[in-house]
């Protein structure tokens, strides 16, 4: 009888030992899941940051390439001509793109920047971007005014509409930038030195792109209306260039603006919202410049 007591005690201890092993295994599994989840998120953010970097570098490269291949036409048609409103706006629109491109590459790649420096630089980039796109819109406005035979009423209408969109967009932009912050220490210092921490009111930035889309739709509608009513069946080469370039460029800019609206409203918690911000600005600079050069 006494000899069976140790066996009974061992049998009673065995379930407790098994339960402890099971608890230990569950604890290890839980810790693994906790450790794996941030690493998966970090990997996804690294992939998104890499794509954003590649797209922005390609856009800046395209800006330099377009400038080089058109430098002769630009010198002859712009720089050697008398100073006018079109020349001022052309130069400001085209060459401000190099300023915000440099700032964009700096904020994407230069390490060792403080959150405050990142925020101030991002704010400067955003305002320079908007100013550059407004300048490109002025080129489109002047072009549309020319199509309408320099009509005073068309000019007043376009100035009022575009000014309203610009003022409203800038007011929303100022409010939205207040919700943007950068992390003290970036988890991706090589890929994203200025790491966006969170967005509170930044969703409102999409309204600026909606305003740009509406302004471009307004100009496109006036262009098509004038073409259908007065220039239908016209064989004039200059008029054909006006409409061919205008419609094609408007569609391109409208599509890019639409994609930016989608990215800001659906991907504002990822890195993807930064994908086409600078490329859209560069597209405005290049296409607006082409509209001027192609008719000179």
Secondary structure, DSSP 8 states (H G I E B T S, - for coil): -HHHHHHHHHHHHHHHHHHHHHHHHHHHHHHHHHHHHHHHHHHHHHHHHHHHHHHHHHHHHHHHHHHHHTHHHHIIIIITS---HHHHHHHHHHHHHHHHHHHHHHHHH--S--HHHHHHHHHHHHHHHHHHHHHHHHHHHHHHHHHTTT-HHHHHHHHHHHHHHHHHHHHHHHHHHTTEEE-SS-TTTTT-SS-EEEESSGGGGHHHHHHHHHHHHHHHHHHHHHHHHTSTT---HHHHHHHHHHHHHHHHHHHHHHHHHHHHHHSTTSGGGGTTHHHHHHHHHHHHHHHHHTT-
